[in-house]
Amino acid sequence: MSLPEFLNMTILYWDQIRDIVNLLILVAGLIFAYYKFGLRREGKVFLNLDIDAEIIDREDDLILVSLAVTMENAGDTLIITRKFEDLGHNSEFLHPDEYDPQKYAGTLKIRKLPSNNGEPLLFDWYSLPKVDNIKRLDKLVGNRYEDLDQINFLHDYFIPHSKNKDTYFYLEPKERNTSHVFLWLPSDVYVIRAVFLSRTYSDVETDYWNVTKIFSFK
């Protein structure tokens, strides 16, 4: 084999080795990206949200109920509550939706299950009747009547004397928090929804979470 032929063959082998190495680097990058932003969801904020209820006591037609809202940061990104200052404009609601507005970053909503009048009935959250306001004992801002469609389940983190009366709460990655709401309710079947609003991120689908469940308090 002449020297020119040997050099050409060597260059050809090195080109093939370089192509193989580049391919391996590309595959390794794809695997890393899938693991980081797919399986581990680091590219998005991800929250597990759940509601549980427990009957504590009964008195005549009233039921003492403990509602527990559990939040778990299942991603690797810090989750921070949305604040009014984040909106950039004045509003009564953090999420001013026409049909289902949210006043707080952590909003609990309680509605009654509609009567079916003895026939099959299909319904959704938006068709449910609201429950009458009930009295709330509150040492921070004074006793008042509470709208059961706008209960702040993160009340322990609420700063009533701040400029915008915001809720200051955050969840570290993998952190879990359970907040409780205690109230007397008339004996009935209720549909309860919990909504959590985080600070808005680049992906608009990651700043709003909700869960809806039916509970019988009888």
C-alpha positions in Angstrom: 0.0 0.0 0.0 1.4 3.3 -1.0 1.7 6.2 1.4 -1.1 8.3 -0.3 -3.5 5.3 -0.2 -2.6 4.8 3.5 -3.3 8.4 4.3 -6.6 8.4 2.5 -7.7 5.3 4.3 -6.7 6.8 7.7 -8.7 10.0 6.9 -11.7 7.9 5.9 -11.5 5.9 9.2 -11.2 9.1 11.3 -14.2 10.6 9.5 -16.3 7.5 10.3 -15.1 7.6 14.0 -16.0 11.3 14.2 -19.5 10.6 12.8 -20.0 7.8 15.3 -18.9 10.0 18.2 -21.1 12.9 17.1 -24.1 10.4 16.8 -23.4 9.2 20.4 -23.2 12.7 21.7 -26.5 13.5 20.0 -28.2 10.4 21.5 -26.8 11.2 24.9 -28.2 14.7 24.7 -31.6 13.5 23.7 -31.7 11.0 26.6 -30.6 13.7 29.0 -33.2 16.2 27.8 -36.0 13.5 28.0 -35.0 12.6 31.5 -34.6 16.2 32.6 -37.6 17.8 30.9 -39.8 14.8 30.3 -39.6 12.3 33.1 -38.5 14.7 35.8 -40.7 17.6 34.3 -38.0 20.2 35.1 -39.2 22.1 32.1 -42.6 22.7 33.7 -44.1 23.5 37.1 -46.0 20.5 38.2 -48.3 20.4 41.3 -50.4 17.5 42.8 -53.6 18.9 44.4 -56.1 17.0 46.4 -59.1 17.5 48.8 -60.1 15.3 51.7 -62.9 15.7 54.2 -63.7 14.4 57.7 -66.9 14.8 59.7 -65.9 15.8 63.3 -69.3 16.3 65.0 -73.0 16.8 64.6 -75.4 19.2 66.2 -79.0 19.2 65.1 -79.0 19.6 61.3 -75.4 21.0 61.2 -72.3 19.0 60.5 -68.8 20.0 61.7 -66.5 19.3 58.9 -62.7 19.4 58.5 -61.6 20.0 54.9 -58.0 19.3 54.0 -56.3 20.6 50.9 -53.0 18.9 50.1 -50.5 20.3 47.7 -47.3 18.5 46.6 -44.6 20.1 44.4 -43.9 17.1 42.2 -41.4 19.0 40.0 -38.0 20.5 40.5 -39.1 24.1 40.2 -40.0 26.4 43.1 -43.8 27.2 43.1 -44.8 30.6 44.4 -48.3 31.9 44.9 -49.6 34.5 42.4 -50.0 38.0 43.8 -52.0 41.0 42.8 -48.8 42.9 42.1 -48.1 40.3 39.4 -51.2 41.3 37.5 -50.0 44.8 36.6 -53.5 46.2 37.0 -56.2 46.6 39.7 -58.6 43.7 40.1 -60.8 42.2 42.8 -59.8 38.7 41.6 -56.5 37.1 41.0 -58.1 35.0 38.2 -61.0 37.2 36.9 -62.7 34.5 34.9 -66.2 35.4 33.8 -67.8 32.1 35.0 -65.5 31.0 37.8 -63.3 33.8 39.3 -60.7 33.1 42.0 -60.1 35.8 44.6 -57.1 34.1 46.3 -54.0 32.1 45.2 -55.5 29.2 47.2 -59.3 29.3 46.7 -61.8 26.7 48.1 -65.3 26.6 46.7 -68.3 24.8 48.2 -71.5 24.3 46.2 -74.5 22.1 46.7 -75.3 19.0 44.6 -78.5 19.8 42.6 -81.6 17.8 43.2 -82.3 15.3 40.4 -86.1 15.2 41.0 -86.1 11.4 40.6 -84.6 11.4 37.1 -81.2 11.0 35.6 -79.2 14.2 35.6 -76.0 15.3 34.0 -74.3 18.4 35.5 -71.0 20.2 35.7 -69.4 22.6 38.1 -70.7 25.7 36.5 -74.3 24.6 36.7 -74.2 24.1 40.5 -76.0 26.5 42.8 -73.8 28.6 45.2 -74.2 28.1 49.0 -75.4 31.0 51.1 -72.7 33.0 52.9 -71.9 31.9 56.4 -70.5 33.8 59.4 -66.7 33.6 59.7 -64.8 34.1 63.0 -61.6 36.0 62.1 -59.4 37.7 64.7 -57.1 39.3 62.1 -59.6 41.3 60.1 -62.8 40.9 62.2 -65.8 38.6 62.1 -67.7 38.7 58.8 -69.9 36.7 56.4 -67.8 34.5 54.2 -68.6 33.7 50.5 -68.3 29.9 50.3 -67.3 30.3 46.7 -64.2 32.3 47.8 -62.6 30.7 50.8 -58.9 31.3 51.2 -57.6 27.8 52.2 -54.1 29.4 52.6 -55.5 31.8 55.2 -52.5 31.1 57.5 -50.2 32.8 54.9 -52.6 35.7 54.2 -51.2 39.2 55.0 -54.4 41.3 55.5 -52.5 44.5 56.2 -50.2 44.3 53.1 -50.7 46.7 50.3 -52.6 44.2 48.1 -53.7 41.8 50.8 -51.8 39.0 49.2 -51.0 35.4 50.2 -47.3 34.8 50.7 -46.7 31.0 50.2 -44.3 28.8 48.3 -43.5 25.2 47.9 -39.9 23.9 47.4 -39.3 21.1 45.0 -40.7 17.8 46.5 -42.3 19.7 49.4 -45.8 18.8 50.6 -48.2 21.0 52.5 -51.7 20.4 53.9 -54.0 23.2 54.9 -57.2 22.8 56.8 -60.6 24.6 56.8 -63.1 24.0 59.6 -66.7 24.9 59.3 -70.3 24.0 60.3 -72.4 23.1 57.2 -76.1 22.0 56.9 -76.5 18.3 56.3 -76.3 17.8 52.5 -74.3 16.6 49.6 -71.7 19.1 48.4 -69.3 19.5 45.4 -66.1 21.1 46.6 -63.4 22.5 44.4 -59.9 23.7 45.3 -57.9 26.0 43.0 -54.3 27.0 43.2 -52.8 29.9 41.3 -49.0 30.2 40.9 -46.9 33.0 39.6 -47.3 32.9 35.8 -44.5 31.2 34.0 -43.6 31.0 30.3 -45.9 28.1 29.9 -49.4 29.4 30.5 -50.7 26.0 31.3 -48.6 25.7 34.4 -50.1 28.5 36.5 -53.5 27.1 37.3 -54.5 23.9 39.0 -57.8 22.6 40.3 -59.4 19.5 41.7 -63.2 18.9 42.2 -64.7 16.2 44.5 -68.2 15.3 45.8 -68.7 14.8 49.6 -71.8 13.6 51.5 -72.1 15.3 55.0 -75.1 13.6 56.5 
